[in-house]
């Protein structure tokens, strides 16, 4: 709750001066407006201690303690458990900044806090000006006690764990929390509007930090400023796109002014306005002729118009707001059919199959995530042929940098509100805090062209009805009614009302997953989280059985590469049952068996699918092949099932620390086998096989908008490289389709050979060039008669990168190349190498080591060599 001293301008209370954060990153100083970034000369200390130490802002307590040598890296071995004391302490930050006479002479002086984590008392020159209590909100506060010259800004962060526990104790009963790593009765994360994953999750550590996690600005202005601009698309065709612009202006007094809106430097409209002191809202009709459309990646260009909204008051330019505008129609279509309802994205009138992954923050200490990590993860998504990422609800609303990059690169966003896997309090104070949070985030993100929907929460409906919350916590009827009332207030009232008011054209989806509001997921409608594989212990083939309409979660776990494990563990830790690796695993499964966790589940699946690996290096390698097999099987099944199924988003693309998890790219950016498999399965054209008893069907799936004329070829090889037989035909593949083009009896294809001794190769060629291929095996890996291959690798170096030629005398299954102690991703890896065929790969390495050095560090693994 904000606390203002009696010095402050009364009208600021009336005007609600919580600002849209985007403006500050791009807002120029204009006719006396000044914005000063306060990121220098910060110090911090533990409250009650005398010593102050250097701090980074933006930053957090844990990172500052690391940089000052007070604690060791919590990601190494078991260090995480040595730093748990931090969450129970209060922390204090301070800086001194200079306010010039030019700033002091402005009519309005405000401090803008883009993000405080979380319970923070802010003092300016020893006067309390703000008490913040929500990590997901920004805070803008008038500062009448700002003085010319030096000013001290001091922020005291109170322990979120202690305050959370105090709040929980007042409730009178426990509130279900699914993934917080704390004893029952001490799980209080839901009482605090803070990133839930900080408290631990089933893929991450418990590091409950505090700090100034987003920038702080001093903003000084006179006359007026633009508070917010909303561009609502009315209609669009090839000749014109019509918009209504709602523009909020705050002024210090009555007067007259003018608003101009320009796109790519061309005037769209202008309006002379009468201004009243305080908040004013004006509406302008805009028309862009011959519009260039924004398309998701792979379907067209990502045209973004540079739009300027200019405010003049009394003839002087007073403020400018710069925005990016992507012209498109983007809808989630839910039409009734014979079985239920469709659930698919329609972009510019075209149904689009969503191929992607769920995204979590790139670090548990979130302030270590910046432009480099955003670029990396978004490029990893693009390189894997994705067109969608889901921003998951147990994390944070991402920064403008993230959403800007996604819009520029053509990635659709499935956006959760920040609620996940737990019930939440819903008293009036808490609900009002959520309302302010939701209003700010919806207004901040609504102009982006790539937000497909707003999801109220992640899996809470499942938790209440399927995870035995009600029985596990022993609620009486009154307590059950209270908790459900809280749920309905937040997810059926506060959040949908906010979306309807501020982003009315966007779908509000109360829970991911659900079939429709207040109804659990089914394969017939809505979206699904498909966990029969892994949590349900079902075989990979179950992915092919009745996939739903839109799969927004599915997945499997694997170990990160050996290079990553060596960075966070010692040689004696290199076993899946070592204390370090068991405690690194955060997915407990006590309902399956006492002590059961994700490491055991990997081992259980491995024994079903593969022979026993001969050493730990091979064990890690095989775990990644398992993971890759799961992703490939599921993604191809989903795509074959289009248009019934129109979305395939696996859990998860990235990690927040080095660990054993569902990620397809590890913390340090190393691609697992599963990421290469996702890239293949998500190509715009794929050949995919489906076997049922003695029949094999060959599908071709296309996400292209136009038809493709191609040659389809199916070949049968043995593992010595001998061609057993081939079938080919010319095909015309219609755009946006999945279709069976061949259907054959196995007995006819094998010609007397055992299914353990051969494999099928599907190839689609365009103008004589193979544009996509896929191998299909007719028996589990552990039963295949794979020969021991002699793999020859030749390295070479060019000015820009390295290349490697790989050849084998026999078929080599899942060839994996890596360099000991060096992180790099080859242009392909974990690939099948046909006998006597040469495969050329490229890669880059920082530092440009010599070929001789790389040759010494090169390791080559294949399935046949792993046991």
C-alpha positions in Angstrom: 0.0 0.0 0.0 1.3 3.5 -0.9 1.9 5.9 1.9 2.2 9.6 1.0 3.3 12.4 3.4 1.1 15.4 3.7 3.5 17.4 1.6 2.6 15.8 -1.7 0.4 17.2 -4.3 -3.2 16.2 -3.6 -4.1 15.7 -7.3 -1.5 13.0 -7.7 -3.5 10.9 -5.4 -6.5 11.4 -7.6 -4.7 10.7 -10.8 -3.3 7.3 -9.9 0.3 7.8 -11.0 1.3 4.3 -11.6 3.1 4.5 -15.0 3.4 2.3 -18.0 6.9 1.1 -17.8 7.6 1.1 -21.5 7.5 4.8 -21.7 10.6 5.2 -19.6 12.8 3.1 -21.7 12.0 5.1 -24.8 10.7 8.5 -23.6 13.0 11.4 -24.6 13.6 14.5 -22.6 11.2 17.0 -24.3 10.8 20.7 -23.5 12.1 20.5 -20.0 11.0 16.9 -19.2 13.9 15.1 -17.5 14.3 11.4 -16.8 17.3 10.4 -14.7 18.3 6.8 -14.2 19.3 6.1 -10.6 21.7 3.2 -11.0 24.9 4.5 -9.5 26.6 4.5 -6.0 24.4 2.0 -4.4 25.3 0.2 -1.1 23.6 -2.5 0.9 23.7 -4.1 4.2 21.9 -6.6 6.4 19.6 -4.7 8.7 21.2 -4.5 12.2 24.8 -4.7 10.8 27.1 -1.7 10.5 29.0 -2.6 7.4 27.8 -1.3 4.0 29.0 -3.0 0.8 28.8 -2.2 -2.8 25.5 -3.1 -4.6 24.3 -3.4 -8.1 21.0 -1.9 -9.2 19.1 -3.4 -10.7 20.1 -6.4 -8.7 19.2 -8.6 -5.7 20.6 -9.5 -2.3 21.9 -12.9 -3.3 23.9 -11.5 -6.3 25.3 -8.7 -4.2 26.4 -11.1 -1.5 28.1 -13.2 -4.2 29.9 -10.3 -5.8 31.1 -9.1 -2.4 32.4 -12.6 -1.5 30.1 -13.1 1.4 28.5 -16.3 0.0 29.6 -18.9 -2.4 27.9 -19.6 -5.7 24.6 -21.2 -4.7 24.5 -23.2 -7.9 27.6 -25.2 -7.1 27.1 -28.6 -5.4 25.1 -28.2 -2.2 25.8 -24.5 -1.6 22.1 -23.6 -2.0 21.4 -25.0 1.4 24.1 -22.9 3.0 22.4 -19.6 2.0 18.9 -20.2 3.2 19.4 -17.8 6.1 19.2 -14.9 3.7 15.5 -15.2 3.2 14.8 -14.6 6.9 16.8 -11.3 7.1 15.9 -7.7 6.3 18.1 -5.9 3.9 18.8 -2.2 3.3 19.9 -0.3 0.2 20.9 3.3 -0.2 22.3 5.8 -2.6 22.9 9.5 -2.9 21.9 11.3 -6.1 22.1 14.9 -7.3 19.0 16.9 -8.3 19.8 19.9 -10.4 18.1 23.2 -10.3 16.5 22.4 -13.6 14.8 19.4 -12.1 13.8 21.2 -8.9 12.1 24.0 -11.0 9.8 21.5 -12.7 6.2 21.5 -11.5 6.2 17.7 -10.8 9.0 15.6 -9.4 8.4 11.9 -9.1 10.4 8.8 -8.3 9.4 5.8 -10.4 10.3 2.3 -9.2 9.8 -0.1 -12.0 10.1 -3.1 -9.8 10.8 -3.7 -6.1 11.1 -7.3 -4.7 9.0 -7.2 -2.6 8.1 -5.7 0.8 10.0 -2.4 0.6 9.8 0.8 2.7 11.3 3.7 0.7 12.7 6.8 2.3 13.8 10.0 0.6 15.9 12.1 2.8 14.7 10.0 5.8 11.0 10.6 5.0 9.0 7.5 4.3 7.4 8.0 0.9 6.3 4.5 -0.1 5.6 1.1 1.2 5.6 -1.4 -1.6 4.2 -5.0 -1.4 4.0 -6.4 -4.9 7.0 -7.5 -7.1 4.8 -7.3 -10.2 3.8 -3.7 -9.9 5.7 -0.5 -10.6 5.4 2.5 -8.2 5.4 6.2 -8.9 5.4 8.6 -6.1 5.6 12.4 -5.9 8.6 13.7 -3.9 8.0 17.2 -2.6 10.9 16.8 -0.2 13.3 16.5 -3.1 16.0 19.2 -2.7 18.5 20.8 -5.0 21.8 19.1 -4.6 22.4 15.8 -3.0 19.5 13.6 -1.9 19.6 10.2 -0.1 17.3 7.4 -1.2 17.1 4.5 1.1 15.1 1.3 0.7 14.5 -1.3 3.5 13.4 -4.7 2.3 11.7 -6.9 4.8 11.9 -10.7 4.8 9.2 -12.0 2.5 9.2 -15.3 4.3 8.6 -13.8 7.7 5.9 -11.4 6.5 4.3 -14.2 4.4 4.2 -16.5 7.5 2.6 -13.7 9.6 -0.1 -13.4 7.0 -0.6 -17.1 6.7 -0.9 -17.5 10.4 -3.7 -14.9 10.4 -5.8 -16.9 7.9 -6.5 -19.6 10.5 -5.9 -22.6 8.1 -3.3 -23.7 5.6 -3.6 -22.7 2.0 -2.5 -25.4 -0.5 0.9 -24.9 -2.1 2.1 -27.5 -4.5 5.8 -26.8 -5.2 7.2 -24.6 -2.5 10.2 -26.3 -0.9 9.3 -25.8 2.7 7.7 -27.9 5.4 3.9 -28.1 5.6 2.7 -25.1 7.6 5.6 -23.0 6.5 4.7 -22.8 2.8 3.6 -19.1 2.6 4.6 -18.0 -0.9 1.0 -17.5 -1.9 0.6 -14.8 0.7 3.1 -12.6 -1.2 2.8 -11.2 -4.8 6.3 -12.4 -5.7 7.8 -14.8 -8.2 6.7 -18.2 -7.0 9.7 -20.1 -8.4 11.9 -18.1 -6.0 10.5 -20.4 -3.3 11.6 -23.5 -5.2 9.8 -25.5 -7.9 10.1 -29.0 -9.3 13.0 -27.9 -11.5 14.6 -25.1 -9.5 16.2 -24.2 -6.2 14.8 -22.2 -3.3 16.5 -18.8 -3.3 14.0 -16.3 -1.8 15.7 -13.1 -2.6 14.9 -9.4 -2.3 16.1 -6.3 -4.0 15.7 -3.6 -6.6 15.0 -5.9 -9.5 14.1 -3.2 -12.0 15.4 0.3 -12.7 14.6 3.4 -10.6 14.1 6.8 -12.3 13.7 10.4 -11.2 11.2 12.0 -13.5 10.5 15.7 -13.5 8.1 17.5 -15.8 5.8 20.5 -16.2 2.5 21.2 -17.9 1.6 17.7 -18.9 2.6 14.2 -20.1 1.2 11.3 -21.9 0.3 8.6 -19.4 -0.8 5.8 -21.8 -1.7 5.0 -25.4 -3.9 2.1 -26.5 -4.3 1.3 -30.2 -7.4 -0.9 -30.6 -7.8 -2.4 -34.1 -11.3 -2.0 -35.5 -11.0 -3.6 -38.9 -8.5 -4.4 -41.6 -8.3 -5.3 -45.2 -5.7 -5.1 -48.0 -6.5 -1.4 -48.5 -6.8 0.0 -45.0 -6.4 -0.8 -41.3 -8.6 1.3 -39.0 -7.7 1.9 -35.3 -9.1 3.8 -32.4 -6.4 5.3 -30.2 -7.2 6.0 -26.6 -4.7 8.5 -25.2 -4.4 9.4 -21.5 -2.9 12.7 -20.7 -2.1 14.2 -17.3 -1.8 17.9 -16.9 -1.0 20.3 -14.1 -3.6 22.8 -15.0 -6.5 23.6 -17.4 -5.5 24.6 -20.9 -5.5 23.8 -24.6 -3.4 21.4 -26.5 -3.0 19.2 -29.5 -2.3 15.5 -30.1 -0.7 14.2 -33.2 -0.2 10.6 -34.2 2.3 9.6 -36.8 3.3 6.2 -38.3 6.7 5.7 -39.9 6.9 9.5 -40.1 3.5 10.0 -41.8 0.7 11.9 -40.1 -2.3 9.7 -39.3 -4.5 12.2 -37.4 -4.4 15.2 -35.1 -6.8 16.5 -32.5 -7.1 19.9 -30.8 -8.1 19.3 -27.2 -9.3 21.1 -24.1 -7.3 20.0 -21.1 -8.4 19.8 -17.5 -6.1 19.6 -14.6 -5.6 15.9 -13.8 -6.3 12.9 -16.0 -7.7 13.4 -19.5 -8.7 10.7 -22.0 -9.0 11.4 -25.7 -9.9 9.1 -28.6 -8.6 9.5 -32.2 -9.6 7.5 -35.3 -6.6 6.3 -37.2 -6.3 4.8 -40.7 -3.2 3.2 -42.3 -3.6 2.8 -46.0 -2.2 -0.3 -47.8 -1.1 -1.8 -44.6 1.8 -4.2 -44.3 0.8 -7.1 -42.0 2.6 -8.6 -39.1 3.0 -12.3 -39.4 4.4 -15.0 -37.1 7.8 -16.4 -38.1 7.7 -18.6 -41.2 4.5 -17.1 -42.6 5.6 -13.6 -43.6 7.3 -10.5 -42.5 7.1 -9.0 -39.0 6.3 -5.5 -40.0 6.1 -3.1 -37.0 5.1 0.5 -37.6 7.0 3.1 -35.6 4.2 5.2 -34.1 4.7 8.5 -32.4 2.1 10.2 -30.2 3.0 13.8 -29.7 1.5 16.1 -27.1 1.6 19.9 -27.4 0.3 22.2 -24.7 -0.1 25.9 -25.5 1.9 25.5 -28.7 4.9 23.8 -27.2 5.8 20.2 -27.7 5.5 18.7 -24.2 5.7 14.9 -24.5 6.3 12.1 -27.0 5.3 8.5 -26.7 6.9 6.0 -29.1 5.2 2.7 -29.8 5.5 -0.2 -32.2 2.4 -1.3 -34.0 1.9 -4.6 -35.7 -1.2 -4.7 -38.0 -2.8 -8.1 -37.8 -5.9 -10.0 -36.7 -5.1 -12.6 -34.0 -7.8 -14.7 -32.6 -8.3 -18.0 -30.7 -11.0 -19.8 -32.5 -13.4 -22.1 -30.5 -16.0 -23.4 -32.8 -18.3 -26.2 -31.9 -18.0 -29.5 -33.8 -19.3 -33.0 -33.5 -16.9 -33.8 -30.6 -16.5 -30.6 -28.7 -14.9 -27.3 -29.6 -11.8 -26.3 -31.7 -9.0 -24.4 -30.1 -6.6 -22.8 -32.5 -4.9 -19.5 -33.4 -6.1 -17.7 -36.5 -3.7 -15.0 -37.7 -4.8 -12.7 -40.5 -7.5 -15.2 -41.4 -5.2 -18.2 -41.5 -5.3 -21.1 -39.0 -1.7 -21.5 -37.6 -0.4 -24.6 -35.9 1.4 -23.4 -32.8 4.8 -25.1 -32.4 6.8 -24.1 -29.3 7.6 -24.5 -25.6 6.9 -23.2 -22.2 9.4 -20.6 -21.0 10.7 -19.9 -17.5 13.0 -17.1 -16.4 16.6 -17.7 -17.4 18.0 -17.5 -13.9 16.8 -18.0 -10.4 18.5 -14.7 -9.6 16.4 -12.9 -12.2 18.4 -9.7 -12.4 21.2 -11.7 -14.1 18.9 -12.1 -17.1 19.4 -9.3 -19.6 19.6 -8.7 -23.4 22.1 -11.5 -24.0 20.0 -14.2 -22.4 16.9 -12.9 -24.0 18.6 -13.0 -27.4 19.9 -16.5 -26.7 16.6 -18.1 -25.7 14.6 -16.4 -28.4 17.1 -17.5 -31.0 17.0 -21.0 -29.6 13.3 -21.0 -30.1 13.6 -19.7 -33.6 16.4 -22.1 -34.5 14.1 -24.9 -33.4 11.4 -23.7 -35.8 9.1 -22.5 -33.0 6.5 -19.8 -33.5 5.2 -19.6 -29.9 6.4 -19.4 -26.3 4.3 -19.6 -23.2 5.2 -17.2 -20.4 4.3 -19.4 -17.5 2.4 -18.3 -14.4 4.9 -19.2 -11.6 7.5 -16.7 -12.7 7.3 -13.0 -13.7 5.7 -10.9 -16.3 8.7 -10.5 -18.6 10.4 -7.3 -19.4 9.8 -5.0 -22.4 13.0 -6.3 -23.9 11.7 -9.8 -24.0 8.3 -8.9 -25.6 10.0 -6.5 -28.0 12.3 -9.2 -29.3 9.4 -11.7 -29.6 7.4 -9.2 -31.6 10.3 -8.4 -33.8 11.2 -12.0 -34.4 7.6 -13.3 -35.0 7.0 -15.3 -31.8 3.4 -15.6 -30.6 3.0 -15.3 -26.8 0.7 -17.4 -24.6 0.6 -15.2 -21.6 -0.2 -16.4 -18.1 -1.0 -14.2 -15.1 1.3 -14.9 -12.3 -0.5 -17.7 -10.4 0.5 -21.3 -10.4 -0.3 -24.7 -8.8 -1.6 -23.3 -5.5 -4.7 -21.8 -4.0 -4.5 -18.1 -3.1 -6.0 -15.8 -0.5 -8.8 -13.6 -1.9 -9.6 -11.1 0.8 -10.4 -7.6 -0.3 -6.9 -6.2 0.3 -5.2 -9.0 -1.6 -7.7 -8.9 -4.4 -7.3 -5.2 -4.8 -3.5 -5.6 -5.0 -4.0 -8.2 -7.8 -6.4 -5.8 -9.6 -3.7 -3.1 -9.7 -1.1 -5.6 -10.8 -3.3 -7.0 -13.6 -4.4 -3.5 -14.8 -0.8 -2.4 -15.1 0.4 -5.6 -16.9 -2.5 -5.7 -19.3 -2.1 -2.1 -20.2 1.6 -2.5 -20.6 1.3 -5.5 -23.0 -1.9 -5.0 -24.9 -0.4 -3.1 -27.8 1.9 -6.0 -28.7 0.7 -7.7 -31.8 1.7 -11.2 -30.7 -0.2 -11.9 -27.4 -2.7 -14.7 -28.2 -4.5 -14.8 -24.8 -4.4 -14.1 -21.1 -4.5 -17.2 -19.0 -5.6 -16.7 -15.4 -3.5 -19.4 -13.8 -1.5 -22.5 -14.3 -3.2 -25.8 -13.2 -5.0 -24.5 -10.1 -8.3 -26.0 -11.2 -6.5 -29.4 -11.5 -5.0 -29.0 -8.0 -8.4 -28.3 -6.4 -10.2 -31.1 -8.1 -7.6 -33.7 -8.8 -4.6 -33.3 -6.5 -6.5 -34.0 -3.3 -6.1 -30.5 -1.9 -9.3 -30.8 0.0 -8.5 -34.1 1.6 -4.8 -33.5 2.2 -5.4 -30.4 4.2 -8.5 -31.7 6.0 -10.7 -28.7 5.4 -14.2 -28.4 6.8 -17.0 -27.3 4.5 -16.7 -23.6 5.5 -12.9 -23.6 4.8 -13.5 -25.3 1.4 -16.2 -22.7 0.6 -13.9 -19.9 1.6 -11.0 -21.1 -0.6 -13.2 -21.7 -3.6 -14.7 -18.2 -3.1 -11.2 -16.8 -3.2 -10.5 -18.7 -6.4 -13.7 -17.5 -8.1 -13.2 -13.9 -7.1 -9.7 -13.8 -8.5 -10.1 -15.9 -11.7 -13.7 -15.4 -12.6 -14.1 -11.7 -11.5 -10.9 -9.6 -10.9 -8.8 -10.9 -13.8 -11.5 -11.2 -16.5 -13.0 -7.8 -15.6 -9.5 -6.3 -16.1 -8.9 -8.0 -19.4 -12.4 -7.0 -20.6 -11.9 -3.4 -19.6 -8.4 -2.8 -20.9 -7.8 -5.4 -23.6 -11.3 -6.4 -24.7 -10.4 -8.1 -28.0 -8.2 -10.7 -26.3 -9.3 -14.1 -25.0 -9.3 -14.5 -21.2 -8.7 -18.2 -20.4 -9.3 -18.8 -16.7 -7.0 -21.8 -16.2 -4.3 -23.5 -18.2 -5.4 -26.3 -18.8 -9.2 -26.3 -19.0 -11.9 -27.4 -21.5 -13.9 -24.3 -20.7 -14.4 -22.1 -17.7 -14.6 -24.1 -14.5 -14.3 -27.4 -16.3 -11.3 -29.7 -16.2 -9.3 -30.5 -19.3 -10.5 -33.0 -21.8 -9.1 -34.0 -25.3 -12.3 -32.6 -26.8 -12.1 -28.9 -26.1 -9.7 -26.2 -24.8 -6.0 -26.8 -24.0 -4.4 -29.8 -22.3 -1.4 -30.5 -20.1 -0.4 -34.0 -21.2 1.5 -35.8 -18.5 0.5 -39.5 -19.0 4.2 -39.8 -20.0 6.4 -39.1 -17.1 4.1 -38.5 -14.1 1.7 -41.2 -15.4 4.5 -43.6 -16.3 2.9 -44.4 -19.6 5.0 -45.4 -22.7 5.9 -42.8 -25.3 3.3 -44.4 -27.6 0.6 -42.9 -25.4 1.4 -39.5 -27.0 -0.3 -40.9 -30.1 -3.5 -41.9 -28.4 -6.2 -39.2 -28.6 -4.1 -36.1 -28.5 -6.2 -33.0 -27.5 -7.0 -29.8 -29.3 -4.0 -27.7 -28.0 -1.3 -29.3 -25.9 0.2 -26.5 -23.8 2.4 -28.8 -21.7 4.0 -32.2 -22.1 7.6 -33.3 -21.6 10.3 -35.5 -20.2 13.5 -35.0 -18.1 17.1 -35.5 -18.9 20.5 -34.6 -17.5 22.4 -31.7 -18.9 25.6 -32.5 -20.8 28.7 -33.7 -19.0 30.4 -30.3 -19.4 27.6 -28.6 -17.5 27.6 -31.2 -14.7 31.4 -30.7 -14.3 30.8 -27.0 -13.6 28.5 -27.6 -10.7 29.8 -30.9 -9.3 32.9 -32.8 -8.4 34.1 -36.1 -9.9 32.8 -38.1 -7.0 29.3 -36.7 -7.7 29.1 -38.2 -11.2 26.5 -40.8 -10.5 22.7 -40.4 -10.7 22.3 -41.6 -7.1 25.0 -39.3 -5.6 23.8 -36.9 -3.0 24.5 -33.9 -5.1 22.6 -35.1 -8.1 19.7 -36.5 -6.1 19.3 -33.1 -4.3 19.7 -31.3 -7.6 16.6 -33.2 -8.7 13.5 -31.3 -7.6 10.6 -33.5 -8.9 9.5 -35.7 -6.1 7.0 -38.5 -6.8 6.2 -39.9 -3.4 2.8 -41.0 -4.6 4.5 -43.6 -6.8 6.9 -44.8 -4.2 8.8 -43.7 -1.1 11.9 -41.7 -2.1 10.9 -41.7 -5.8 12.0 -38.7 -7.8 12.8 -37.6 -11.3 16.2 -39.3 -11.4 14.5 -42.6 -10.6 11.9 -42.0 -13.3 14.6 -41.4 -15.9 16.2 -44.6 -14.9 12.9 -46.4 -15.0 12.2 -45.3 -18.6 15.8 -46.0 -19.6 15.6 -49.6 -18.6 12.5 -50.0 -20.7 14.0 -48.4 -23.8 17.7 -49.0 -23.8 20.4 -51.4 -22.7 22.3 -50.5 -19.5 24.8 -47.7 -20.2 28.4 -48.7 -19.5 29.4 -45.5 -17.6 28.0 -42.2 -16.4 29.0 -40.3 -19.5 26.9 -42.8 -21.5 24.1 -42.6 -19.0 23.8 -38.8 -19.4 23.9 -39.3 -23.2 21.2 -41.9 -23.1 19.0 -39.8 -20.8 19.1 -37.1 -23.5 18.1 -39.6 -26.2 15.1 -40.6 -24.1 14.1 -37.0 -23.7 14.5 -36.5 -27.4 12.5 -39.5 -28.2 9.6 -38.2 -26.1 9.6 -34.8 -27.7 9.8 -36.2 -31.2 7.1 -38.8 -30.6 4.7 -36.2 -29.1 5.3 -33.3 -31.5 5.0 -35.5 -34.6 1.8 -37.1 -33.2 0.3 -33.6 -32.5 1.2 -32.4 -36.0 -0.1 -35.5 -37.8 -3.4 -34.9 -35.9 -4.0 -31.4 -37.3 -6.5 -29.7 -37.8 -8.0 -31.4 -34.7 -4.9 -30.7 -32.8 -3.5 -27.2 -33.4 -0.9 -26.6 -30.8 2.2 -28.4 -29.4 4.1 -26.7 -26.6 6.4 -28.8 -24.6 7.7 -28.2 -21.0 10.2 -26.5 -21.1 12.8 -24.7 -23.3 15.2 -23.4 -20.7 16.6 -23.7 -17.2 17.0 -21.2 -14.3 20.1 -23.0 -13.0 22.2 -26.0 -14.0 20.1 -29.0 -13.2 18.4 -32.2 -14.2 15.1 -31.1 -15.7 12.6 -30.9 -18.6 14.6 -28.2 -20.4 15.8 -28.9 -23.9 18.5 -26.3 -23.6 20.6 -26.3 -20.4 21.5 -23.3 -18.2 24.7 -22.6 -20.1 23.0 -22.8 -23.5 24.0 -26.3 -24.5 21.4 -28.0 -26.7 20.2 -31.3 -25.5 19.2 -34.1 -27.9 15.6 -33.0 -27.3 16.2 -29.5 -28.8 17.6 -31.0 -32.0 14.6 -33.3 -32.1 12.2 -30.4 -31.6 13.9 -28.6 -34.4 13.3 -31.5 -36.7 9.7 -32.1 -35.6 8.8 -28.4 -35.9 10.1 -28.0 -39.5 7.5 -26.4 -41.8 7.4 -29.7 -43.8 7.9 -33.1 -42.2 7.6 -36.7 -43.2 6.2 -38.7 -40.3 5.5 -42.4 -39.8 2.7 -44.0 -37.8 2.7 -47.8 -37.2 -0.3 -49.8 -36.2 0.3 -53.6 -36.0 1.5 -54.6 -39.5 0.7 -51.3 -41.2 2.8 -48.3 -41.6 1.3 -45.0 -42.7 3.4 -42.2 -44.1 2.2 -38.6 -43.5 3.4 -35.4 -44.9 2.6 -32.4 -42.8 2.9 -28.8 -44.1 2.7 -25.5 -42.3 3.3 -23.6 -45.5 0.6 -21.4 -46.8 1.1 -22.5 -50.4 1.1 -26.0 -52.0 4.3 -27.8 -52.4 5.1 -30.0 -55.4 7.6 -32.7 -54.3 8.9 -36.2 -54.6 8.2 -38.5 -51.6 10.6 -41.5 -51.2 10.5 -44.2 -48.6 13.6 -46.5 -48.4 14.4 -49.5 -46.3 18.0 -50.0 -45.3 19.8 -52.5 -43.1 22.5 -51.3 -40.7 25.3 -52.2 -43.1 24.0 -49.7 -45.5 22.3 -52.1 -48.0 19.2 -50.9 -49.7 16.4 -53.4 -49.2 13.7 -51.6 -51.1 12.3 -48.2 -52.0 8.9 -46.7 -52.9 8.5 -43.2 -54.4 5.8 -41.0 -55.8 5.2 -37.4 -56.8 3.0 -35.5 -54.4 1.3 -32.2 -54.2 1.2 -31.2 -50.5 -1.5 -28.6 -49.9 -0.7 -25.8 -47.5 -1.6 -26.1 -43.9 -2.5 -29.8 -44.0 -1.6 -33.2 -42.6 -2.3 -36.1 -44.9 -1.5 -39.8 -45.4 0.3 -40.3 -48.7 1.4 -43.9 -48.4 0.1 -47.0 -46.5 2.1 -50.2 -46.6 2.2 -53.6 -45.0 5.4 -54.1 -43.0 5.8 -57.6 -44.4 5.9 -56.1 -47.9 8.5 -53.5 -46.9 10.8 -55.8 -45.0 11.1 -58.5 -47.7 11.9 -61.1 -45.1 14.2 -59.0 -43.0 13.8 -58.8 -39.2 12.4 -55.5 -37.9 15.4 -55.4 -35.6 17.8 -55.2 -38.5 16.5 -52.4 -40.6 15.1 -48.9 -40.6 12.9 -46.8 -42.8 14.0 -43.5 -44.3 11.4 -41.0 -45.5 12.6 -38.2 -47.7 10.8 -35.3 -49.4 12.6 -33.6 -52.2 11.9 -30.4 -54.0 13.6 -29.7 -57.4 15.9 -32.6 -56.7 17.0 -31.4 -53.3 16.0 -33.2 -50.0 14.1 -30.6 -47.9 13.2 -32.9 -45.1 13.9 -36.4 -44.0 13.0 -38.7 -41.1 14.1 -42.1 -39.9 11.7 -44.6 -38.4 12.6 -47.7 -36.4 10.4 -50.7 -36.1 11.6 -52.0 -32.8 12.6 -50.5 -29.4 16.2 -49.2 -29.3 17.3 -51.9 -26.8 16.3 -54.6 -29.3 17.9 -53.2 -32.4 20.8 -55.1 -33.8 23.1 -52.1 -34.0 26.6 -52.8 -35.2 29.6 -51.1 -33.6 30.4 -48.4 -36.1 33.9 -47.0 -36.9 33.2 -43.3 -36.9 35.8 -41.1 -38.5 35.8 -37.3 -37.7 37.8 -34.7 -39.6 38.0 -31.2 -38.2 38.8 -28.1 -40.2 38.8 -24.3 -39.6 37.7 -21.4 -41.8 38.0 -17.7 -41.0 34.5 -17.5 -39.5 33.9 -21.0 -38.0 34.8 -24.6 -37.8 33.5 -27.5 -39.8 33.6 -31.2 -39.1 33.1 -34.1 -41.5 31.7 -37.3 -40.0 31.7 -40.7 -41.7 31.0 -44.3 -40.6 31.5 -47.7 -42.2 28.2 -48.8 -40.7 25.0 -47.2 -39.6 25.7 -45.1 -36.5 22.7 -44.3 -34.3 22.4 -40.9 -32.7 26.0 -39.7 -33.2 26.9 -37.1 -30.5 30.0 -35.0 -30.8 31.2 -32.7 -28.0 34.5 -31.1 -26.8 35.5 -31.7 -23.2 35.3 -28.4 -21.2 34.0 -26.4 -24.2 30.4 -25.2 -24.6 29.3 -25.1 -28.2 26.3 -26.2 -30.3 27.0 -27.9 -33.6 24.7 -27.3 -36.6 23.4 -30.8 -36.0 24.0 -33.4 -33.3 22.6 -36.6 -32.0 22.0 -37.5 -35.6 21.7 -40.9 -37.4 24.6 -41.4 -39.8 24.0 -43.7 -42.8 26.7 -46.1 -43.6 29.4 -44.7 -45.9 27.8 -41.3 -46.1 29.6 -38.1 -45.2 27.9 -35.6 -42.9 29.3 -32.1 -42.7 28.6 -29.9 -39.7 29.6 -26.4 -38.7 30.1 -24.7 -35.3 31.6 -21.7 -33.6 33.7 -21.5 -30.4 34.7 -18.5 -28.5 38.4 -18.0 -28.3 39.1 -19.9 -31.6 41.0 -22.8 -30.2 43.4 -24.6 -32.6 42.3 -27.7 -34.5 45.0 -29.7 -32.5 43.4 -28.6 -29.2 39.9 -29.5 -30.4 41.1 -32.9 -31.6 42.4 -33.7 -28.1 39.1 -32.7 -26.5 36.8 -34.3 -29.0 34.4 -37.0 -27.8 32.2 -39.1 -30.1 29.3 -41.2 -28.7 26.8 -43.5 -30.5 24.1 -45.8 -29.1 26.1 -48.9 -30.0 29.1 -47.6 -28.1 27.2 -46.7 -25.0 27.0 -50.2 -23.5 
